[in-house]
Structure formats: structure tokens, C-alpha cells
Amino acid sequence: MLALHAVRRTVASGAAALLALLVSHAAAAAQASVPYVPTPQAVVDRMLAMGNVGPQDYLIDLGSGDGRIVVTAAKKFGTRGYGVDLNPQRIQEANDNARNAGVTDKVAFYERDLFETDLTQATVITMYLLPNVNLMLRPRLLELKPGTRIVSHDFSMDDWMPDEHASMPAPDKYGGSGGTSDIYVWRVPAKVAGKWQWELPLRSGPVRYELEAQQRYQVITGHARIGSQRVPLDTAKLSGDRLELAFTANVAGSPVKHLYTGKVSGSEITGTVLLSGARLQSEQQWDAARTP
């Protein structure tokens, strides 16, 4: 649902209070010009499909309107979750829809400011807000558990590029006048920036590696070091907490392609590495640790 939530925060500091008041007034002014626009059911279905929503997920819908995203997820996929909205009429309507669908054991709806909503339980967050609200939320979203999926109807996150994007016709949009809907999906990226070290046992003996990584959202750049060699990364892909790296370096006097795949967990990466060279072919466990 397209809904804009005013920021309601009480702060002790005079400077913080003034900042909160200015943000609240800006949000309230924008709210007056933004009508309630339901997300067409076909778009809801596509959002849930692109978000790969399932029974293992916990979904939070920000600006939930009549609750159709949360109710559909619960009814079709057994997904638990809740929605928040500032309009009490929409909350009543959403809870009625949940009762009619027989999913009140899985979902609920609350009259609540989305900026004061705890999002840490979510594995999926859906929203139909406005670009400036998305940007206000972005710092909080980036601190969620890596791999959490963010699915937005129509509005992006500025320079945080989506992992997936699709456009679709929406004849039921805007009360039947029709239009096109854009759907954006992000996976909260793990924090990879910094230096990482690991060791591989090879025929010639243990070989020590180091990775120096820079990061902007899910985009990773950098280089690897093997002894005195400094080699660029051929591939660096990050999707949530899943990392893939590839580079070519000389090992025992011969070029060897290294393909790493692993899961980032805080200051550790665990996975496998595939080594391919004229004299060396092997697959091994990969365990890297972040260095100070």
C-alpha cells in the first residue's frame, strides 16, 4: 500500500528534538499530498514471488493498508508476520481481512509509526512508500541481518542498486485506471570491507593468502595477496551473506585460477575453493578470518 508515516520521536536533547520536529513536519506535509493507493493483487503476487517468500519467513509490511500483502503471504505460503500503518481505518480493515482469510494465527496489524517499528525479526520487508521515505529507512535496513530481503513497489533506494528489478503491467492500479508497476528487491549485504586472511595446504606446503576488500552496498572491489604477489579480483559477487571471489595467481611457478564461494558470518567466511591450473586441480575447505 502507498502510505507515508510521520516520524514520532521524543528526544531529550534540544538539537535532536529540533531535528526530529523538522523531519516530522516534512513527512506530515508530504503525507497530506499522498493518497492511499492499494497494491494490485497481481503485483502483490509478483512481489512475494520475487522475494522468494516461504513458510520459513517472517514478513513485516511497512504501510500495510488493507493488509493484502501480509494476508496473501500467510494464505498462500504459510508465512508469519505483521503490518503497520498509521491509519486506524486501514488497521481495522486489515484485521478483518485476516479473519476472513483464516490467518489470524499467523498475522496481525498494528497502528504504529514505521520509524518506531522493530524490524530485526524480519526475514522479508515489503513496502510501498515514497522515495524520500525509502532513503530515510535505508540506514536501518542496511543494519538488518545479512540476506534479509527488501521488496519495494515502485520506488528504489537511490544509489543502492537493487539485486533484482522487474516491470509489469498493472491494469488494476490507481482504482482501475491502470499503469505499470516496478518491483525492486534487495538482499541486505554482509559487511565484507577490510582485510581477510587464510591458509591453504598445497603440495609445496601451506600458502598464506590475504584479501583487501572495499565495499559499497553489495558491490565488492579489491585485490588478493599471495606472498609478494598482488593480483586483482576477476570476480567479486555478494548476495546477502553469500560471497564469490575469483582471481588467478602463480602457485609453485604456475598460474592457478582460484574460485572461492562462502558464507560471511561476522568476522569469518566459511566455504570452498576450487583451484584450477596445469599442475594443480583440487577443491578444498575455505576458512577466512577478518584481521584488525
C-alpha positions as CSV (number, residue, x, y, z in Angstrom):
1,M,0.0,0.0,0.0
2,L,1.2,3.5,-0.7
3,A,1.4,5.2,2.7
4,L,3.7,7.8,4.3
5,H,4.4,7.7,8.0
6,A,5.3,10.7,10.1
7,V,8.2,10.4,12.4
8,R,7.1,10.5,16.0
9,R,10.0,10.6,18.3
10,T,10.5,12.2,21.7
11,V,14.1,13.2,22.4
12,A,15.7,14.9,25.4
13,S,18.4,16.9,23.6
14,G,17.2,20.2,22.2
15,A,19.2,19.8,19.0
16,A,17.9,16.3,18.5
17,A,14.3,17.4,19.3
18,L,14.5,20.2,16.7
19,L,15.8,17.8,14.1
20,A,13.0,15.3,14.8
21,L,10.5,18.1,14.6
22,L,11.7,19.2,11.2
23,V,11.7,15.7,9.9
24,S,8.2,15.1,11.3
25,H,6.8,18.3,9.7
26,A,8.3,17.4,6.4
27,A,6.8,13.9,6.5
28,A,3.4,15.2,7.6
29,A,3.4,17.8,4.7
30,A,4.2,15.1,2.2
31,Q,1.5,12.8,3.7
32,A,-1.2,15.3,3.0
33,S,-0.5,15.1,-0.7
34,V,-0.1,11.3,-0.9
35,P,-3.4,9.3,-1.3
36,Y,-3.9,5.8,-0.1
37,V,-3.2,3.5,-3.2
38,P,-3.7,-0.2,-2.8
39,T,-1.2,-2.5,-4.5
40,P,-2.9,-4.5,-7.2
41,Q,-3.2,-8.2,-6.3
42,A,-1.2,-9.3,-9.3
43,V,1.6,-7.0,-8.1
44,V,1.4,-8.4,-4.6
45,D,1.8,-12.0,-6.0
46,R,4.8,-10.9,-8.1
47,M,6.4,-9.1,-5.1
48,L,6.1,-12.3,-3.0
49,A,7.5,-14.4,-5.8
50,M,10.5,-12.2,-6.3
51,G,11.1,-12.0,-2.6
52,N,11.1,-15.8,-2.6
53,V,8.7,-15.8,0.4
54,G,8.0,-19.1,2.1
55,P,6.8,-20.7,5.3
56,Q,10.1,-20.2,7.0
57,D,9.9,-16.4,6.7
58,Y,8.8,-13.6,8.9
59,L,7.4,-10.7,6.9
60,I,6.9,-7.1,8.0
61,D,4.9,-4.8,5.7
62,L,5.6,-1.1,6.2
63,G,2.5,0.9,5.3
64,S,0.3,-2.2,5.2
65,G,-3.0,-0.5,4.2
66,D,-5.7,-3.2,3.9
67,G,-3.2,-5.9,4.7
68,R,-3.3,-7.7,1.4
69,I,0.5,-8.4,1.2
70,V,0.7,-10.0,4.7
71,V,-2.6,-11.8,4.3
72,T,-1.6,-13.2,0.9
73,A,1.8,-14.4,2.1
74,A,0.1,-16.2,5.1
75,K,-2.7,-17.7,3.0
76,K,-0.5,-18.9,0.0
77,F,2.8,-19.7,1.7
78,G,2.1,-20.0,5.4
79,T,4.3,-17.0,6.1
80,R,4.1,-15.4,9.6
81,G,4.3,-11.6,10.1
82,Y,2.6,-8.3,10.6
83,G,1.9,-5.0,9.1
84,V,2.0,-1.4,10.5
85,D,0.1,1.7,9.4
86,L,-0.9,5.0,10.9
87,N,-4.5,4.9,9.7
88,P,-6.8,3.1,12.2
89,Q,-9.4,2.5,9.5
90,R,-6.8,0.6,7.4
91,I,-5.8,-1.4,10.5
92,Q,-9.4,-2.4,11.2
93,E,-9.8,-3.4,7.6
94,A,-6.6,-5.4,7.5
95,N,-7.5,-7.3,10.7
96,D,-11.0,-8.0,9.2
97,N,-9.3,-9.3,6.0
98,A,-7.1,-11.6,8.1
99,R,-10.1,-13.0,9.9
100,N,-11.9,-13.6,6.7
101,A,-8.9,-15.4,5.2
102,G,-8.5,-17.5,8.3
103,V,-4.9,-16.4,9.0
104,T,-5.2,-14.6,12.3
105,D,-3.0,-17.3,13.9
106,K,-0.1,-16.1,11.6
107,V,-0.6,-12.4,11.1
108,A,-1.5,-9.2,12.9
109,F,-1.8,-5.5,12.2
110,Y,-0.8,-2.5,14.4
111,E,-1.4,1.2,14.3
112,R,2.2,2.2,14.6
113,D,4.8,4.5,13.2
114,L,7.1,2.6,10.9
115,F,10.1,4.5,12.1
116,E,9.5,3.2,15.6
117,T,8.9,-0.4,14.5
118,D,11.4,-3.0,15.4
119,L,12.5,-4.7,12.1
120,T,15.1,-7.1,13.5
121,Q,12.7,-10.1,13.4
122,A,12.0,-9.8,9.7
123,T,13.5,-12.0,7.0
124,V,11.4,-10.1,4.4
125,I,10.3,-6.5,4.5
126,T,7.7,-5.2,2.0
127,M,6.8,-1.6,1.4
128,Y,5.0,0.8,-0.9
129,L,6.2,4.2,0.4
130,L,7.9,7.1,-1.3
131,P,11.5,7.7,-2.4
132,N,12.4,10.1,0.4
133,V,10.9,7.7,3.0
134,N,12.9,4.8,1.5
135,L,16.0,6.8,1.9
136,M,15.2,7.7,5.5
137,L,14.7,3.9,6.2
138,R,17.8,2.8,4.3
139,P,20.4,3.1,7.1
140,R,18.2,0.9,9.3
141,L,17.6,-1.6,6.6
142,L,21.3,-1.9,5.9
143,E,21.9,-2.9,9.6
144,L,19.5,-5.9,9.4
145,K,20.7,-9.5,9.3
146,P,22.5,-10.1,6.0
147,G,20.3,-11.8,3.5
148,T,17.1,-10.1,4.7
149,R,15.1,-9.3,1.6
150,I,13.6,-5.9,1.0
151,V,10.8,-5.7,-1.6
152,S,9.6,-2.3,-2.7
153,H,6.7,-1.5,-5.0
154,D,7.5,1.3,-7.5
155,F,10.3,3.2,-5.6
156,S,14.0,2.5,-5.4
157,M,16.8,3.2,-2.9
158,D,18.7,5.8,-5.0
159,D,22.3,4.6,-5.4
160,W,21.7,1.3,-3.5
161,M,21.0,-0.6,-6.7
162,P,18.6,-3.5,-6.5
163,D,19.6,-7.1,-6.8
164,E,16.5,-7.7,-8.9
165,H,14.2,-5.3,-10.8
166,A,11.1,-6.1,-12.8
167,S,8.4,-4.0,-14.5
168,M,4.9,-5.3,-15.1
169,P,1.5,-4.0,-16.4
170,A,-0.9,-3.3,-13.6
171,P,-4.4,-2.7,-15.2
172,D,-6.0,-2.5,-11.7
173,K,-3.7,0.2,-10.5
174,Y,-5.0,3.6,-9.3
175,G,-8.5,2.3,-8.9
176,G,-8.7,0.7,-12.3
177,S,-7.2,3.5,-14.4
178,G,-4.2,1.2,-14.9
179,G,-0.5,1.7,-15.2
180,T,2.9,0.0,-14.9
181,S,4.4,-1.3,-11.6
182,D,8.1,-1.6,-10.8
183,I,9.2,-4.1,-8.2
184,Y,12.7,-3.8,-6.6
185,V,14.4,-6.5,-4.5
186,W,17.5,-6.0,-2.3
187,R,19.3,-8.5,-0.1
188,V,20.9,-6.9,2.8
189,P,24.6,-7.3,2.2
190,A,27.0,-8.7,4.7
191,K,29.9,-6.5,5.8
192,V,33.0,-7.6,3.8
193,A,35.1,-4.4,3.7
194,G,38.5,-4.8,5.2
195,K,41.3,-7.4,5.3
196,W,40.9,-11.1,5.5
197,Q,43.5,-13.9,5.8
198,W,43.5,-17.6,5.3
199,E,45.9,-20.5,4.5
200,L,45.6,-23.4,2.0
201,P,47.6,-26.6,2.3
202,L,49.1,-27.2,-1.1
203,R,51.7,-29.7,-2.4
204,S,54.5,-27.3,-1.9
205,G,53.4,-26.6,1.6
206,P,50.9,-24.2,3.3
207,V,50.3,-21.0,1.4
208,R,49.1,-17.9,3.1
209,Y,46.5,-15.6,1.4
210,E,45.2,-12.1,2.1
211,L,42.2,-10.3,0.7
212,E,41.8,-6.5,0.8
213,A,38.2,-5.6,0.0
214,Q,36.4,-2.4,-0.5
215,Q,32.6,-2.3,-0.4
216,R,29.7,-0.1,-1.5
217,Y,26.5,-1.9,-0.6
218,Q,26.7,-5.3,-2.4
219,V,29.5,-4.2,-4.8
220,I,32.9,-5.6,-3.8
221,T,36.3,-4.5,-5.2
222,G,39.8,-5.1,-4.2
223,H,42.8,-7.4,-4.6
224,A,44.4,-10.6,-3.2
225,R,47.9,-11.1,-2.0
226,I,49.9,-14.3,-2.1
227,G,53.4,-13.7,-0.7
228,S,54.8,-10.9,-2.8
229,Q,52.1,-11.2,-5.5
230,R,49.3,-8.7,-5.6
231,V,46.6,-9.8,-8.0
232,P,43.3,-8.1,-8.9
233,L,40.0,-9.8,-8.4
234,D,38.5,-11.2,-11.6
235,T,35.1,-11.7,-9.9
236,A,33.6,-10.4,-6.7
237,K,29.9,-11.1,-6.1
238,L,28.0,-10.6,-2.8
239,S,24.4,-11.6,-2.4
240,G,23.3,-11.2,1.2
241,D,25.8,-13.3,3.2
242,R,26.9,-15.3,0.1
243,L,30.3,-14.3,-1.3
244,E,32.0,-15.4,-4.5
245,L,35.6,-14.4,-5.4
246,A,37.8,-15.4,-8.3
247,F,41.4,-14.5,-9.2
248,T,44.4,-16.0,-10.9
249,A,47.8,-16.2,-9.1
250,N,51.0,-18.1,-9.6
251,V,51.4,-21.1,-7.3
252,A,54.7,-23.1,-7.4
253,G,55.6,-21.2,-10.6
254,S,52.4,-21.9,-12.5
255,P,49.2,-19.8,-12.9
256,V,46.3,-21.2,-11.0
257,K,42.7,-19.9,-11.1
258,H,41.1,-19.6,-7.6
259,L,37.3,-19.7,-7.3
260,Y,36.0,-19.1,-3.8
261,T,32.4,-19.4,-2.6
262,G,31.5,-18.9,1.0
263,K,29.1,-17.6,3.7
264,V,30.1,-14.5,5.6
265,S,29.3,-14.7,9.3
266,G,30.6,-11.6,11.2
267,S,34.4,-11.9,11.1
268,E,34.5,-15.3,9.5
269,I,34.0,-16.7,6.0
270,T,33.5,-20.4,5.5
271,G,33.1,-22.2,2.2
272,T,35.1,-23.9,-0.5
273,V,37.7,-23.0,-3.1
274,L,38.2,-24.6,-6.5
275,L,41.8,-24.5,-7.8
276,S,42.4,-25.0,-11.5
277,G,45.9,-25.0,-13.1
278,A,48.1,-27.1,-15.4
279,R,49.8,-28.7,-12.3
280,L,47.1,-28.2,-9.7
281,Q,43.5,-29.3,-9.6
282,S,41.7,-29.5,-6.3
283,E,38.7,-28.4,-4.2
284,Q,39.3,-27.5,-0.5
285,Q,37.6,-26.1,2.5
286,W,38.0,-22.3,2.8
287,D,38.1,-20.6,6.2
288,A,39.0,-16.9,6.3
289,A,39.2,-14.6,9.3
290,R,38.9,-10.8,9.3
291,T,42.1,-9.1,10.6
292,P,42.1,-5.9,12.7
